[in-house]
Amino acid sequence: MASKKLLVSVLIVTMAILLSTSALTAGPEDKSDVDLTQQKLAKKLDAINYHETPLSEVLYDLRARSGLNIIANWNALAEEGVEQDKSISLELHDVTVKKVLRVILNDLGGGDTYLQGFAYVVDENVITISSIDDLTVAAEAEVQQKLRKKIKKVDFQEIRLREAIDFIQNASGMNINVKWNLLGSGASGHHERYWILPGQPISLRLSDVSAEKALAAVLDSVTNENIQLVYVVDENVVTVTTRDDLDEAKERAADEAEAAASAVAEAEFPQKKAERVEMKLGLIGQLQKVCFDPAAAGLIATAGLKDDVSRERPEIIKDLEARLGETKSLGLRNALHLVLRDLYKANGNNEKVLEHLRAMLRENDAAIVKRQSAGAAKKI
C-alpha cells in the first residue's frame, strides 16, 4: 500500500512539473495580493531556534514574524499522525520564511523527499498547511466546480484564439495555462501550415454552456488533422497542450515514478536490511516450531481457492468456523484462523479479525510453553 501511494504521489508531482511552465499561473486573483504574499515568503529571518517546540506554537511564531496568514488543516494533519503538539526542533540562520516552511514540512515527512506527504498552498493571501492528499482533493474539487460554472453567452466573431481562452478564464475563474511554444512552433514537429497561433481567428456561438464545454469547443474549432488540442487539470491549473505532449508526459512521469521508487528501495542502509532479514528468519524459525502439522499445508492450499469457488463468503465462513471448533491440531487451527481473518477483513468485520488474531496468539503461546515444559521434564 505504501509503495502504491509512493508511485501515485511521485506521478502527480512529476506530471505537474512536466505539464506546467510555472508553479503559479496568473488568474483572477488580485495580483497585488499574490505579490505581497510572495514578498513576505521571501523575507529573511535572522535566526530560527526551536527546541522541541509544539508545531502550533511554531506556526504562531512564524505568523507574528512574517506577517503572513498561516493556517493549518489540523484534521487532515491528524489523519497523517501529526498533532498540534508535534515537537519541532530547528536551528537556522539568515533564511527565508519559505525555506523555514519547507524544512518544517520535510521534518513532518520524516526527512524523506520522496515520501514527504505534506505541503502548503497559497490562496487569496492565505497559506494553508496540510497533507498532500487533502490539498490535492481540495484543489481538484475547486477546479471541477469552476469547470461546471455556466457561461450564459459565448459569441466569438473572428476574434483571436488567445482572447477566446482569456474570456473563458475570466468568466469561470479558472487558471488556464496554454503551452503556446508547442502549438505554434517547430517544437510540435509539424509543418508550419498546421501550427496553432495565439492570433488565429475563431468564430463560435454558444449559450448557457459550462466553462468545460466552452473550452472544449474552442479547442475543437482550431484542432487540425495533425495537432489535436487537449487540456489536463493539475491541482488548480488547467493546462492546454497537444495530445502528443500529454502522452509523452505520462510516459516520462511513469518512468520518473519507477526511478523514484527504486531510489527509495536502494537508499536503505545495509544494516537495516540485515536486521529485517534476521527478524524474518527468526519468525520463520518460530513458525517451523509451532506449525508442526504437515496437514496445515493442505488446508492453506485449499484456502487459496476461497476467492475462486462459486460460494458466497458467509457460507464459507460458517463452514470454516465449524471446522475450527472441531479441530485440535495447532497447525490446522493456525491455518483456519488466518483464512477466517482474511474473509472477515474482506467483509469489513474488524472485530472478528482481531478476535481470530488474538486467539491464534494465545494458542501458539500455550503450545510453545507446553513444548518447553515437556523438554525441561525430559532433561530431568
N, C-alpha and C positions, 0 to 999 in steps of 0.2 A: 504493500500500500504506500509506504514511504517512497519507494523508488518510482512508482507511478505518479505520485504527487510531484516529485522532483522533476520528472520529464515534462509534465504539463506546465509547471512553473517556468522552467527554462524555455520551453517552447513559446509561452506567452511573451516573456521578456525579449526573446530573440526576434519574434515577429514584430514587436513594437519597434525595435531598432532597425530592422530591415525595411519596414514599410513607412516609417515616419522620417521626415527630414529634420525634425526638431522635436524636443520634448514638449514644448508649449507652442500651440498654434493660435494665431490671432483670431479672436472671435468676438462675440457680442459683449463680453465683459469689458468694463471700463479699463482702458489701457493704463491710465494713471494709477489705478489701484494695483494692477499687476506689477508695474514698475516699482512702486513704493514697497510692495512685499518683497520683491527680488532684491531691492537695495538693503532692506533690513536683514534678509537672509545672508547677504554678503558682508554684513557688519562684522568687524574684527573684535573679538573679546580678548582682553589681555591675559586672563588666566581663568581656567576652569579646574575646580578642585572639589570633587565629590568623593566622599568615603562612606560606602555602604549607606548612601542616601536614598530614601524611597523615591521611586520613579515619579510619583505625583509631585513631590517637593522639587525634584529636578526640573520638571516642566514648568512649575510655578516660577522658579528662579530664572529660567530662560525667557519666559514671558516678560518678567519685570526688566531684565537686562537688555532685551532686544526690541521691546515694543510690539512684538508680533502677537497675533491672536492664535495661540497654540492650544488645541484641544485634543483629547484622546477618546477614542471609542472604547471605553473600558469593558463593555460587554464582549466586543469582538476580541479584544486582547486577552480577556479572561478565558475565552474558549481555546486560546493557544497557550494557556498556562502562565500568562503574565498578569499579575495583580497590581494594584496601585502601590502596594508596599514592596514591590520588587526592588532589591538593593542594586544601586548603581555606584560603581567605583571608577572614577575617571579623573585624570590629571593631564591637562593640556595647556599650552601657552600660545598666544597670538594666533588664534584660529577663528574662522568664520562661524557664524551660527549654523549655517548649512552643514559645515563639516562636523560640528558637535552633534547635530541631529543624526547624521549618518553613522557616526561612531556609536551613538546610543542604540540605534536600530540594529546595527551589526552585533552589538553586545547582547541585545534581546534575542537575536537569532543564533546565539551560541558562537559567534565569530566565524561562521561558515558562510562564505559568499554565495555558494550555490543553494544552500538550504535555508537562507535567511527568509523568514516569512512575514516581515514587517516593512512598512514604508510610510511615507507621508504624502499627502496631496494638497496642493494649493487651490482653493476655490473661493472666489469672492472675498479675498483678503483674509481668509481663514485657513490655517494649516491644521489638517486633521491627521493624527497618527493612529494607525490601525493595522490589522493584518492585511496581507496582500489579497487574500480571498475576499475579505469584506470590501476592500476598496475596489476590487475588480467587479464584484457583483453590483455595487452601488453605481459605478461609472457606466457599466453596461445598461443598467436599468434607466439611468438618466438619458443616455443616448437613444435607447429604444423609444422612450417617451417623446423625445424630440422628433424622431423619425415618423412617429404616428401623428404628429401635430398636423392639423388640417390647414391647408392654404386655400383661401376662398377662390382666388382667381390667378391664373398664370396666362399672361398674354404677351408672348415674345414675338416681335415682328422685326426680323433681320437684326437682332441685337447680338453682341459679341458673346461667345461661349463663356468667357470669364465673368461677364456681367450677369449671365443667367445663373451661374453657380453662386455668385455673390448674393443674388436675390433670394435663392433658396436658403442660403446660410443665414441671412438676416431674418427671413420670415420664420425659420424654425428654431433659431438659437444654436444650431449645431456648429461645431468646429470642423470645417471641411478643408482638407489639405489635398491639393492636386499636384501630382508629380509631372509637371509640365516638361521637365527635362527628358522624360521618356516618351511623352506623347508627340512632341514637336521637334524631334532632332534625330540625327542618325543613330542615336543610342538605342532606338527601337528596333534597328536592324532592317527597317523597311524603306522603300523608295520614297523620295520627297513628296510625291503626289498622295501618299497615304498618311502624311503627318497630320496630327490634330493640333491646331494652334489656338492660343487664347483668343485671338481676334476672329476666329472662324464664325461666320454668321449662323444664327439659328432662329427658326420660327416655330413656335409651339403655342397651342391654346389648350388650357385645361381649366376645370372649375371644380371646387370642393374636393380637392385631392390631397392625400397625405404627402408630407415632405419626402418620404421614401419613394413614393411612386413618381413624384415630380422629378426627383434627381435621376431615377432610373430612366424616365422618358427623355430627359436631356442627354444622358449618356448614350442612349439608344439612337438618338437622332444624329449623332456625329460618328457613331461606330461604323467602320467600313469593313471590307472583306478581309483585310489583313491585320487591323488593330481593333480588338474588342475591349471596350472600356468596362471596368467593374469597380465596385467600391467595397472596402472592408472596414468594419468597425473595430477599433482597437482602443480600449479604455474610453476616453471621452473625445476621440478624434475619428472622423470619417475620412479615410484616405482613398482618393480616386487614382487608379493606376490601370495598367494593362493586364489582361488575363495571363499573358506570358510571364510578366513580372511577378504576379501573385503566385503562380505555380512554382517559379524558381525560388521565391521567398520561402514557401512552405518546405521545399526540399532542403534549403540551406538551414532553416530552423530545426528541422528534424535531425540533420547532421550535427548541428551545434548541441542539441539536447543530448544526443547519444554520446558526443565527446565529453560533455559536462558530466554525465553520469559515470563515464569511465574514469574521468579525473578524480571524482569523489571516491570511487572504489579504490583507485591506486594510491590515494593520498593517505590511507590509513597506515598507522605505524605498524611495523612488523611485530613489535612486542604485543600489541593488542590482538593482532591476528593469531599469534601463537597462544595467547590466553584463551581466545574463543575456541580454538581447535582443542586445547587441553580440556576446556569445560565440556565441549561436545563429546569428547572421548570418554570423559567421566560419566556423562549421562548415559551414553551407550552401554558402558560397563554396568551401571546400576540397572538398566533395563534388562540386560542379559541375566542379571542375578534374580530379578523379580519375575519377569515374563518367561518362566522356565517351561511352560507348557507348549509344546510344538503345535498343538491343536489351534492355538491362537492365530497362527499364520493363516489357517484355512478360513477362520471367521473374518479376519481382516480383509482377505481377498474377496470374500463374499460381500462384505460391507462396501467394497469399492464399486459394486454394481448397483448400489442403492439408488443412484440417480438415473439408471438406465432401464430398470424394470418398470412395467406398466402398473404400478401400485401407488395408491395415494400415501403421502407421507404419514398421516395419522395412523393408518393401518400398519405400516412398517414399525412405527414407534411402539404401538401396542404389542406387537409380536416380540420385539426385542426386549421390552420391559418385562414381559412374561418369561422370556428365556433367562434374563438376568436374575430373576427371583429363583430360578431352578438351578442355576449354575454355581458350582463350588470351585471350579478351577480358577486360580488367580489370573492366569494368562487370558482365559476366555472372558473373565469379568472385566479385565483391563480393556480388551478389545471392544466389548459391549458398551462400556462407559464412554469410550471415545467416539464410537459410532453414534450413540444417542446424543452425545454433546453436539456433534455436527448437525444432527437432524433438528434438535431443539433450537440451535443457533439459527438455522435456516428459517425456522418458524417465528423467530424473534422472541422466544421464551428464555430470557436471560436467567431467570430464577432456576429453571431446570438445568441450564448449562452449568451454573455454579454448583448446584446440588450434586451432579454427577462427578464433577472435578473434585469436590471435597470428599465424596465417598471413595473415589479412586485413591486419593492421597491417604485417607485413613486405612484402607485395606492394604495398601502397599507398605505403609509404615508398620502395621501389625505383622505383616509377613516377614519383613526384614528383622524385626525384633525377635520373632519366633525362630527364625533360622539362626540368628546369632546366639540365642539361648541354647538351642539344640547343639550348636557347635561347641559352646563352652561346656555343656554337660558331657559331651563325648571325650573332651580333653581330661576332664576329671576322672 
